[in-house]
Amino acid sequence: MIAVLGITLPLFAAVLLGYFCVRGGLFKPTDMRLFGSFVLNVALPALLFLAVATRDARDVFNITYMAVFATGALLTIAASFIILSLLKTSPSRRAVAVMGTSCPNSGFVGYPLMLLAFPDSAGQILALNMLVENFLIIPLCLVLFELSKERNGTGITRLIGQIALNVLRRPMVIALLLGLAVSLLRVPLPEPVIRTTSLFAASASALALFTIGGALVGLPFKGHRALAALTAAGKLLLHPALAALALSAAMALGLPPLSRELAAAVIMSAAIPMFSIYALFAAELGHEGMASIAQVLATGASFLTLSALMLWLL
């Protein structure tokens, strides 16, 4: 238990530090947007590029890990969609809740967690998660977002094409693709490039956690609280449970086995709270209040759920 708390306590101490620094006026809520933009557009892309470019492509494309992570997310999306449909939730609220249950914060919370739990594999785990999230989970959730709107005659094929183009424009995706190209072509990186990239990559972990805490201060908290609680429960409990089920199925089907670290990491990755820009996405449909409540609930409760999960897995 002490070992587990040694991993989770520093994470949430950094989150609390960010919260109280903004709450106390040392930083403004708008500063967190700048910090978040730096992490999303500079620090994490540098980290992803380095993690992928300095590894063999066969390590980056761990088919079993990606299959388990993707299947767990797809099962969560399907289960959430069905449950919320049975509860007669409106299409827009349902789309926001489904995204909340299935999109983990692998960059801002997952990577710092893996860095403490599995320091040698943290970069690889982040790259694997980001590949699945950016090319499958987030685009699928955005399709649900668009389908809940009045589309004004926009065809589904064109809609998917627009979403795919937006995904490919993201700095993290560009960094992933560049890293994969370097890895596949076996291009040796010059030492100055590695040092410069490492300098920015090293800033990702602490600043990401600090930003998570500070960003909680400025969130709106007027919305459907019951749905927010259901969304938080789906993210922290349903998603990791279905990821564990997907892992068991993969082993039963004879897929190449995962190492003990990666097997634990794929379930822990699913148990991480929803990503930091969740409320911004929800604002497109007018449900940023509900999303903010869900995000705060999930972030706070994840200290207990992640600690319990790690106590079981590690």
MISELUM-512791 format. One record per residue (C-alpha): residue number from 0; residue in one letter; x, y, z. Coordinates in pm, 1 decimal. Example, Ala and Ser with C-alpha at 12.3 -4.5 7.8 and 13.67 -1.06 7.14 Angstrom:
2
R dolo torgu       xx       yy       zz
R    0     A   1230.0   -450.0    780.0
R    1     S   1367.0   -106.0    714.0
END
This chain:
314
R dolo torgu       xx       yy       zz
R    0     M      0.0      0.0      0.0
R    1     I    287.8    239.1     83.1
R    2     A    439.6    174.3   -260.2
R    3     V    108.8    253.8   -431.0
R    4     L     62.5    575.3   -233.8
R    5     G    418.3    665.4   -327.2
R    6     I    297.7    672.7   -688.7
R    7     T    -47.2    828.3   -654.8
R    8     L     21.4   1088.6   -383.4
R    9     P    279.1   1288.5   -584.9
R   10     L     36.8   1300.1   -877.8
R   11     F   -249.4   1442.0   -677.2
R   12     A    -19.0   1668.2   -476.2
R   13     A     79.3   1832.4   -806.2
R   14     V   -288.5   1863.3   -903.9
R   15     L   -375.8   2018.6   -566.6
R   16     L    -81.3   2256.2   -592.2
R   17     G   -213.4   2381.8   -925.6
R   18     Y   -563.1   2420.2   -780.5
R   19     F   -455.6   2619.3   -474.0
R   20     C   -211.8   2836.1   -668.8
R   21     V   -495.5   2949.2   -894.9
R   22     R   -747.7   2963.2   -612.1
R   23     G   -508.5   3179.0   -410.0
R   24     G   -448.3   3420.0   -696.5
R   25     L    -86.6   3328.4   -770.3
R   26     F   -195.9   3235.2  -1122.0
R   27     K   -508.0   3321.8  -1320.6
R   28     P   -742.2   3057.6  -1469.3
R   29     T   -648.1   3193.5  -1812.4
R   30     D   -282.7   3109.9  -1738.8
R   31     M   -380.5   2743.9  -1728.4
R   32     R   -493.8   2765.8  -2089.7
R   33     L   -148.2   2887.7  -2185.0
R   34     F     20.9   2613.6  -1982.1
R   35     G   -215.2   2356.6  -2131.6
R   36     S   -144.1   2479.6  -2484.5
R   37     F    229.2   2448.7  -2419.2
R   38     V    190.2   2091.4  -2294.0
R   39     L    -41.3   1988.6  -2579.4
R   40     N    144.9   2160.3  -2861.0
R   41     V    510.0   2151.9  -2751.8
R   42     A    596.3   1929.7  -2453.9
R   43     L    384.9   1622.4  -2534.1
R   44     P    467.7   1627.4  -2908.0
R   45     A    838.4   1640.1  -2817.1
R   46     L    790.1   1351.7  -2575.0
R   47     L    595.9   1143.4  -2828.6
R   48     F    847.7   1205.8  -3104.5
R   49     L   1134.7   1101.7  -2880.2
R   50     A    950.5    797.3  -2744.3
R   51     V    870.5    667.9  -3093.8
R   52     A   1179.1    776.3  -3291.2
R   53     T   1422.9    613.9  -3046.8
R   54     R   1240.7    278.0  -3042.5
R   55     D   1209.6     -8.6  -3285.1
R   56     A    882.1     21.8  -3478.7
R   57     R    786.6   -326.5  -3357.6
R   58     D    781.9   -194.4  -3002.1
R   59     V    569.0    103.9  -3100.4
R   60     F    313.7   -113.8  -3279.5
R   61     N    240.4   -360.6  -2999.8
R   62     I    -63.4   -518.8  -3163.2
R   63     T   -193.6   -692.3  -2850.7
R   64     Y   -177.7   -376.9  -2637.8
R   65     M   -343.3   -163.8  -2904.9
R   66     A   -613.0   -426.3  -2966.9
R   67     V   -694.8   -451.3  -2595.4
R   68     F   -695.2    -74.0  -2541.8
R   69     A   -909.6    -15.4  -2851.4
R   70     T  -1153.3   -297.1  -2770.5
R   71     G  -1197.4   -176.7  -2413.0
R   72     A  -1278.1    173.3  -2538.1
R   73     L  -1516.3     49.2  -2809.8
R   74     L  -1700.7   -170.6  -2559.1
R   75     T  -1728.1    129.3  -2324.3
R   76     I  -1866.0    349.1  -2602.3
R   77     A  -2120.9     82.6  -2696.6
R   78     A  -2224.9      8.3  -2337.4
R   79     S  -2253.9    378.6  -2248.4
R   80     F  -2453.2    451.4  -2562.5
R   81     I  -2698.0    168.3  -2488.4
R   82     I  -2739.3    256.6  -2119.0
R   83     L  -2792.8    625.6  -2191.7
R   84     S  -3038.0    544.1  -2471.3
R   85     L  -3240.2    328.3  -2231.3
R   86     L  -3240.7    620.4  -1987.0
R   87     K  -3384.4    836.7  -2269.6
R   88     T  -3095.2   1083.6  -2255.5
R   89     S  -3101.4   1344.4  -2533.1
R   90     P  -2863.4   1277.1  -2826.2
R   91     S  -2635.7   1570.8  -2742.2
R   92     R  -2604.7   1483.2  -2372.7
R   93     R  -2555.9   1118.7  -2464.9
R   94     A  -2271.1   1209.0  -2702.2
R   95     V  -2098.4   1418.6  -2433.4
R   96     A  -2138.6   1145.3  -2170.4
R   97     V  -2010.2    872.8  -2404.9
R   98     M  -1696.3   1077.6  -2472.9
R   99     G  -1647.4   1125.0  -2098.5
R  100     T  -1662.3    752.6  -2026.4
R  101     S  -1420.1    647.7  -2300.5
R  102     C  -1152.6    919.2  -2352.4
R  103     P   -878.8    902.2  -2085.8
R  104     N   -629.9   1178.1  -2011.6
R  105     S   -325.4    978.4  -2119.9
R  106     G   -109.8   1286.2  -2172.8
R  107     F   -175.0   1498.5  -1863.8
R  108     V   -243.1   1222.4  -1607.7
R  109     G   -156.0    890.0  -1770.0
R  110     Y    202.4    971.2  -1862.5
R  111     P    300.0   1108.7  -1517.5
R  112     L    137.6    802.2  -1359.8
R  113     M    322.8    560.8  -1588.4
R  114     L    647.0    753.5  -1538.9
R  115     L    626.4    679.4  -1165.8
R  116     A    491.9    323.9  -1198.1
R  117     F    681.7    201.7  -1507.6
R  118     P    959.8    451.9  -1582.7
R  119     D   1125.9    240.5  -1852.6
R  120     S    801.2    188.3  -2047.5
R  121     A    618.7    518.5  -1987.6
R  122     G    706.7    670.8  -2325.4
R  123     Q    607.3    357.0  -2514.2
R  124     I    276.3    332.9  -2324.7
R  125     L    198.0    697.5  -2401.7
R  126     A    269.9    645.4  -2772.2
R  127     L     49.0    333.8  -2788.2
R  128     N   -235.6    510.4  -2607.3
R  129     M   -209.7    819.7  -2825.3
R  130     L   -218.5    615.2  -3146.3
R  131     V   -545.4    449.7  -3043.6
R  132     E   -700.4    761.7  -2892.5
R  133     N   -620.9   1000.5  -3177.7
R  134     F   -699.1    764.9  -3464.8
R  135     L   -996.9    575.6  -3320.2
R  136     I  -1154.4    679.2  -2989.8
R  137     I  -1167.0   1059.0  -3021.6
R  138     P  -1272.0   1058.9  -3390.5
R  139     L  -1551.4    810.3  -3317.3
R  140     C  -1677.4   1026.1  -3029.3
R  141     L  -1663.2   1333.7  -3252.4
R  142     V  -1876.5   1150.2  -3509.3
R  143     L  -2136.5   1097.8  -3233.8
R  144     F  -2109.9   1470.4  -3155.5
R  145     E  -2176.5   1564.8  -3515.5
R  146     L  -2461.6   1315.2  -3554.9
R  147     S  -2635.7   1475.3  -3256.5
R  148     K  -2637.5   1812.3  -3433.8
R  149     E  -2845.0   1942.9  -3721.3
R  150     R  -2606.3   1855.7  -4004.7
R  151     N  -2768.1   2072.7  -4275.6
R  152     G  -2728.2   1805.2  -4539.6
R  153     T  -2362.4   1722.3  -4465.2
R  154     G  -2298.7   1361.7  -4568.9
R  155     I  -2147.8   1111.9  -4327.9
R  156     T  -1851.9   1047.2  -4561.9
R  157     R  -1765.4   1416.0  -4579.5
R  158     L  -1812.9   1444.5  -4204.4
R  159     I  -1565.6   1162.4  -4135.2
R  160     G  -1321.0   1318.2  -4382.1
R  161     Q  -1335.8   1653.1  -4199.9
R  162     I  -1275.0   1486.6  -3864.1
R  163     A   -983.3   1283.6  -4005.4
R  164     L   -824.7   1599.6  -4146.6
R  165     N   -858.3   1776.9  -3811.2
R  166     V   -693.8   1480.7  -3637.0
R  167     L   -397.5   1486.0  -3876.9
R  168     R   -340.4   1856.2  -3804.6
R  169     R   -279.6   1801.5  -3433.5
R  170     P     82.7   1857.3  -3321.7
R  171     M     80.7   1533.0  -3121.0
R  172     V    -31.7   1332.8  -3424.2
R  173     I    227.1   1502.4  -3646.4
R  174     A    495.4   1421.5  -3387.7
R  175     L    379.1   1058.4  -3373.6
R  176     L    392.6   1023.6  -3750.7
R  177     L    734.8   1187.4  -3772.8
R  178     G    864.2    961.4  -3497.2
R  179     L    726.5    655.6  -3676.0
R  180     A    895.0    763.6  -3998.9
R  181     V   1230.9    800.6  -3821.0
R  182     S   1184.3    464.0  -3649.8
R  183     L   1084.0    278.4  -3969.0
R  184     L   1366.7    432.5  -4172.0
R  185     R   1612.1    370.2  -3886.4
R  186     V   1744.2    725.6  -3909.5
R  187     P   1992.4    796.1  -3628.7
R  188     L   1902.5   1111.2  -3437.2
R  189     P   2190.2   1356.2  -3378.8
R  190     E   2275.2   1412.3  -3014.1
R  191     P   2177.3   1785.1  -3021.2
R  192     V   1829.5   1687.3  -3151.4
R  193     I   1785.7   1429.0  -2873.9
R  194     R   1900.6   1674.6  -2606.0
R  195     T   1677.5   1956.0  -2730.4
R  196     T   1373.4   1730.8  -2762.9
R  197     S   1440.0   1577.5  -2420.2
R  198     L   1455.1   1926.2  -2267.6
R  199     F   1098.7   2004.2  -2376.3
R  200     A    973.7   1650.2  -2311.8
R  201     A   1091.9   1668.4  -1949.9
R  202     S    859.8   1962.5  -1884.9
R  203     A    545.2   1765.2  -1974.0
R  204     S    479.5   1568.7  -1655.8
R  205     A    479.3   1829.0  -1375.1
R  206     L    329.8   2108.5  -1584.9
R  207     A     48.9   1883.5  -1710.3
R  208     L    -55.8   1786.4  -1357.2
R  209     F    -27.4   2145.4  -1233.5
R  210     T   -246.5   2258.8  -1523.6
R  211     I   -511.3   1995.1  -1445.9
R  212     G   -550.9   2131.0  -1092.2
R  213     G   -548.5   2495.9  -1192.3
R  214     A   -799.9   2442.4  -1470.4
R  215     L  -1054.4   2303.6  -1221.7
R  216     V  -1091.7   2649.8  -1065.6
R  217     G  -1241.4   2810.6  -1373.0
R  218     L  -1485.0   2538.8  -1474.3
R  219     P  -1862.8   2604.8  -1480.6
R  220     F  -2062.9   2381.9  -1247.3
R  221     K  -2421.9   2416.1  -1362.4
R  222     G  -2552.1   2107.9  -1536.4
R  223     H  -2712.5   1765.8  -1510.6
R  224     R  -2545.1   1633.4  -1195.4
R  225     A  -2690.8   1283.0  -1207.8
R  226     L  -2562.1   1236.6  -1562.9
R  227     A  -2227.1   1384.3  -1460.1
R  228     A  -2196.1   1131.2  -1176.7
R  229     L  -2293.1    847.7  -1411.9
R  230     T  -2030.5    965.5  -1662.0
R  231     A  -1759.4    978.8  -1394.5
R  232     A  -1852.5    629.4  -1273.7
R  233     G  -1841.9    502.1  -1630.8
R  234     K  -1492.2    641.8  -1679.8
R  235     L  -1342.8    519.5  -1352.6
R  236     L  -1520.9    183.5  -1320.6
R  237     L  -1682.2     67.7  -1645.1
R  238     H  -1394.9    152.4  -1880.2
R  239     P  -1119.4    -30.8  -1684.1
R  240     A  -1351.9   -327.1  -1621.7
R  241     L  -1415.1   -363.8  -1995.2
R  242     A  -1044.3   -317.4  -2069.2
R  243     A   -971.4   -604.6  -1828.7
R  244     L  -1236.9   -811.1  -2008.1
R  245     A  -1074.6   -727.6  -2343.4
R  246     L   -735.1   -833.5  -2206.0
R  247     S   -877.1  -1169.0  -2090.4
R  248     A  -1037.3  -1220.6  -2431.6
R  249     A   -710.1  -1140.3  -2610.1
R  250     M   -526.2  -1397.6  -2402.0
R  251     A   -797.9  -1656.9  -2463.6
R  252     L   -776.7  -1594.3  -2839.6
R  253     G   -404.6  -1658.3  -2837.7
R  254     L   -273.6  -1309.7  -2913.6
R  255     P     92.4  -1256.3  -2821.4
R  256     P    100.6  -1209.4  -2442.8
R  257     L    178.2   -872.4  -2287.7
R  258     S    449.1   -822.2  -2031.1
R  259     R    329.7   -779.6  -1674.0
R  260     E    396.3   -404.3  -1699.3
R  261     L    200.4   -355.1  -2022.0
R  262     A    -87.5   -575.3  -1900.6
R  263     A   -120.9   -358.3  -1589.1
R  264     A    -69.9    -37.7  -1789.1
R  265     V   -349.8   -104.8  -2037.2
R  266     I   -604.4   -143.0  -1754.9
R  267     M   -464.7    151.9  -1559.3
R  268     S   -477.1    367.3  -1874.7
R  269     A   -848.4    295.8  -1905.8
R  270     A   -902.5    395.2  -1540.1
R  271     I   -759.5    746.0  -1583.2
R  272     P  -1006.5   1040.8  -1568.1
R  273     M  -1131.1   1199.6  -1889.0
R  274     F   -899.1   1424.0  -2089.0
R  275     S   -841.1   1786.5  -1992.3
R  276     I  -1022.4   1950.3  -2288.4
R  277     Y  -1336.6   1744.9  -2232.8
R  278     A  -1538.4   2048.0  -2118.9
R  279     L  -1424.3   2241.4  -2426.4
R  280     F  -1558.2   1969.8  -2655.0
R  281     A  -1882.0   1957.7  -2453.4
R  282     A  -1923.8   2333.8  -2497.0
R  283     E  -1989.0   2271.0  -2868.8
R  284     L  -2317.7   2107.4  -2766.6
R  285     G  -2391.7   2339.9  -2475.1
R  286     H  -2316.2   2087.7  -2199.4
R  287     E  -1988.1   2219.9  -2061.8
R  288     G  -2142.0   2246.4  -1711.9
R  289     M  -2228.9   1877.7  -1697.6
R  290     A  -1887.7   1786.2  -1840.9
R  291     S  -1710.6   2004.7  -1583.9
R  292     I  -1893.8   1840.2  -1294.1
R  293     A  -1808.9   1495.7  -1433.7
R  294     Q  -1444.5   1594.9  -1475.5
R  295     V  -1413.3   1722.8  -1117.3
R  296     L  -1585.8   1413.2   -977.2
R  297     A  -1367.7   1179.1  -1181.0
R  298     T  -1045.5   1363.0  -1100.2
R  299     G  -1117.1   1363.1   -727.0
R  300     A  -1245.2   1006.3   -704.1
R  301     S   -963.1    869.6   -919.7
R  302     F   -724.0    903.0   -626.6
R  303     L   -917.9    623.5   -457.9
R  304     T   -999.9    416.2   -766.4
R  305     L   -649.0    431.1   -914.0
R  306     S   -490.2    351.1   -579.5
R  307     A   -720.8     50.5   -534.7
R  308     L   -659.0    -67.2   -890.3
R  309     M   -283.4    -38.2   -857.2
R  310     L   -291.9   -222.5   -527.9
R  311     W   -458.7   -509.4   -717.1
R  312     L   -241.0   -496.5  -1029.6
R  313     L    106.5   -420.7   -893.4
END
